[in-house]
Amino acid sequence: MVVMDVSMPKMNGIEATRIIVAELPGVRVVGLSMHEDEEIAASMREAGAVSFVTKGGASEAAISAIHSARFGGTKP
């Protein structure tokens, strides 16, 4: 399981997620961003993330997304 930040210096999290999911299909990725942008969320899901949460959101949402990803679901 990977918690992937969208904004990274050398490769963005969307591309990194795409590569990880393609090369390691058993790995589940939860997207994380400071941007509350549905287009970014959709891009992360399209790349293979099972969930997407924002850094400004409730910590319970992030915890729930991580638990769901860990136990195979896409929603709490």
N, C-alpha and C positions, 0 to 999 in steps of 0.2 A: 504494500500500500504506500502511495506517495501523496503527500500534500504539496501541490505544485503551485508556486506563485506565477502569475501571468507575466509580471514585469521582472525580467532578469537581464543582466548586462550583456552577455554574449549571445544568448539564444533565448527567445521569448518562451514562456511556458506553454503556449499553444503548440509550437513546433516540437518542443521537448516532449510534450504529452503524446503527440502523434508518433514520434520515434519510439518512445517507451512502449506504448500499446502495440505497435507493429512488431517490435522485437521481443517483447515479453508480454504476451497476451494475458497471462495470469495476473499481472499487476493491475491493481485498481487505482485510479488517480482521482483525487478530489482537487478541483481547481480553486484557487484562492486569489483574490485581487482587492486592491483598494478602490477600484472603479466599480461603481454600481451601474453597469452598462449591460443590457440584455444581449447586445451584439457580441460582446466579449464572452459572456456566459454561454451563448449559443456556439461560438467558435470553439470554446473549450470542450463542450459536449460533443460537438462534431469531430473533434480531434481524438475523442475517446474517453474523456473524463466522465465518471459516473455521477458527479455532482459538482456544484459550484457554489461557493460562499464568498461573501465580502468581508474584508477586514473590519469594516465599520459596523457590521451586523452583530446580532446577539451572539455571545460566545456559545450559548446552547445550540444555535444553528450549526456552528462549526463542529462542535462535539458530536451532534447527531449525524452530520454528514460523514464524519470519520467512522463512527460506529456502524453506520449503514454500509459504507464501503467495505469495512473490515469483515462484516458478516454477510456480504453478498447482495444486499439490497441497494436500490438506488434512492430510496426515500426512507425516512425514519418510520 
